[in-house]
């Protein structure tokens, strides 16, 4: 038994650890290299996408108060040793209020290694006109029908109204509900010319303007082109200028 214990102690003196020292001449082994020593964290992908999205919005002229809401971030990515570069690509059109896929291409030593996608939503706020009560079609807008208020919007600034003077006197193109934000496609000019109403037909002939009496054959709003009948009986296509005037162009 004493011989066995002595042999075990002799072997133990050669095992590193527990305060034992390695014997002279022992070989030291280095840890095996890791195949994926680099990691791009998920948070870094999301931060890069947000930074590039802000740059894109700024370059497009966006100055309104807005938020970027992260919907989905790519998982963390492990990579082999090498130089890493990440390139960000956006859809041709950035739509607000919906999911925006942001494509991120990861290059390793100049070659495409992997592609991931990050999803954000842009929420913009703007002072826009909204209606104060339910309004029916063809009801002329008055100052009492409108209120200016900051609201979340889903489109470019040009799609909304920002001054009551842009709307007063015009009419809705559809039924509007209380608190509804007005967009440009919800408003149109009122009908100013009705069928069989008398109109003055204006014609430009080599710089000389001629006026003649006629009759509207269709209803029309300012800017519309309608059919009119001259006193001679000839039918013409003319642009509505106001309630009494149309112009042949």
N, C-alpha and C positions, 0 to 999 in steps of 0.2 A: 504494500500500500504506500509506504514511504517513497518507493521508487517511482510509482505512478504520479504521485503528487509533485515530486521533484521535476518530472518530465513536463507536467502541465504548467508549472511556474516558469520553466525555461521557455516554453512556447509563448506564454503570456507576456513575457518581457519584450517580445518582438512586435506586439500589436499596439499601435498608437492609441492613446487615450488613457483616462483614469490616472493621469500623472506620470504614466510610463514614458520613457524616452526611446526614440528609435535607435537601434544599434548602429554602430559605425558601418558605413558602406551600404545602408538601405537605400532603395530607389524611390524618389518622390514622384507621384503621378499627378499631372495637371487635370483639372476638370474638363470634360469633353465640351467643345464649343456648342453653344445653343444654335439651332437652325433658324430661329426667329428672334433675334436679340432686340429688334426695334418694335415699338408699339405706337400706333396713333390712337389715342383715346377717343371714344365716342363724343365726348364733350368738345374735343378739339375740332372734329369734323363740323359739329353744329355751330361752333363759334366762327369758323372760317366761312361757312355758308352765310351766316348772318352778316358778317363784315362785307362780303362781296355783294350781298343783296342790298345793303344800305348804299353802297357805292353805285349800284345800278339805279336805284331810285333817285339818288342825288343827280346823277348824270342825265336822267330823264326830266329833270326840273321839278321833282316832287319836293314841296316845301311845307306841306300840311303836317300837323301832328299825327303821328302814326305809331303803331306797335308791330313788332314781328313776333308771331306766335309759333313756337316750335311744335310741329305735329308729330314728326317722326325723325329720329336721328339714326344714322347708320351705326352698327355695332363697332366696337373697337377692332383695329386691324393690326395683326402681327406681320412683320416683314423681315426678310434677311438683311444682312449688312449691305450698305450701299447708300447712295445719295437719293433722297426722297424729295419728290416735288408733287404738289397737288394742284390740279387745274379745275376751275369751277365754270360750269356752263349753265345758262338759263334758257327757259323757253323764249321764243321770239317776242311774245307779248306777256307782260306781267299783269295778271288779273287779280283784283283785290277781293278779299272775302272768301276765297276758295283756296284749296291746297295747291301750292306751287312746287313742282318737282325740281330740285336743284341737283344736277348731275355733277359728280366729283370724280375726276380721273386721277388715280394715284400712279405716278411714274417712279420706277426704280432704276437708277443709273441711265436715265433717258428713255427707258422703254416702258410701255404701258404695263402695269402690274395687275391692277384691279380697278373696277368701277363701282361706286356706291351712289346711293341717292338719298338726299335729305329733303324733307318736306316742311315748308313754312307757309304761314298764312299772313298776309299783310292786312292790317286793320287800320284804316285811315279815318280821321275825324275832320270835319269841316263845317263852317257856318253856312247853312243852306236854308232855302225856303221850304216850309211845309204848310199844309193846309190846316186851318183851325177847326174845321167841321166837315161833314160829308158834303160833297159838291157833285152835282149831276153834270152830264155831258151838255156842252153848249151854254153853260152858265157863265157869263162874263165875270172874270176875277175882279174883286175890289180889294182895297187895303185891309178890310176886316176879314177877308178870307185867308190871309197869309200871315206867317210869323217866321222870323229869322232865328235859327237855333243851331247850336253845334250838335251834329249827329254823326254816327258811324256811316260811312259811305263806301260804295263798292266799285266806283268807276273814277275816271279822270275828272278834274275840276270842271272841264268844259261841258260835262253832261248834266250839270246842276245849275240852278238859278241862285244868285247871291244878292239880288236887289229886287224889291217888289215892283219897281218900275219896268223890269223886264217882262212882267207877267200881267199886270193890270190892263184890262181891256181885252185880253185874249181869253180863250175858253179851254176847258179840259177836253182831251181827246178820248177820255173814258171816265167812268165813275171813280171818284177819289174818296178815300176814307179819312176820318179825323186823324191828324198826326202823320199822315203820309208825306214822305219827302218828295218834292217835285223834281222830276227829271225832264230833260228837254223833249223827250218823245211823248210826254204826257200833256203837252200844251200845244195848241195850234191857234192860228188866226181865226177870228169869227167870219162867218159868211157875210159878205157886204153886197154881193150882187146876186139877185134871184132871177130865175127864168122869166122872160118877157118884160123885164124892167128896162126902161130907157137908159142908154149910156151914150157918152161921147166917144167916138172912135178917133184916136190920134194916130197919124201916120207921118213919119219922117221921110221926106223925099229930097235927097241931095242937100241936106241942111235946112230945108224949109219944112216947117211943121204945119200939117193940115188937120183940121178937125171936122168931123161929120157926125150927124146923128145916126144912131143905130139901136139895135135891140139885142139884149143878152139872150142867148138860147140855153144857157146853162147857169147853175149857181157857181159862185166862185169866191175865194178868199184872196186877200192881197197877195200877189205873187203867183197866183194860179193862172194857167192858160185855159181860156174857155172859147167856145164857138159863139160868134156874134154875127148879126145880119145887118148889112148896110141898107140904107134907104133904097139903093139901086136894086136890092134883092140879092146881092152877092154875099156869100158866106165867107167869113174870115176867122182866122185864129188869132186871138189877142190876149195880152197879159193884163190882169186886173191891177190897176194902179190905186184906185180908191172906189168908193161906192158909186161914183158917177162916171169914172173914166177907165177906158181900156186902151191899150196901145198895141198896134200891129208892129211886130219886130221881124 
